[in-house]
Amino acid sequence: MKIQTFCIACLVMALTACSSNKSSSNDIYSSMSKEELAKNDIQCEKIAVLGSKIPKKVCRSKVQREYEQQSAQDAVRKMQSQGGRAGETQ
């Protein structure tokens, strides 16, 4: 009797944990029309997610895209100046 109750409790906890609500900034963009997205210079693209066959829709503004590009370039420059040794300090 105790084992059945324990198993049911574990099953309920596992199911409720899987149904968590993730809120992200992309939720804001999903309700916008194409005209609003274009006016605010927001571009959406589908990104492949490792371990999933369902691509994720990611929307970013021009400022976000430029920041990510600059960060990537800075990381490449840093690795090149260290001779390709990422994570090591000089």
Secondary structure by P-SEA (a helix, b strand, c coil): caaaaaaaaaaaaaaaaabbbbbcaaaaaaaccaaaaaaabbbbbbbbbccccbbbbbbbcaaaaaaaaaaaaaaaaaaaaacccccccc
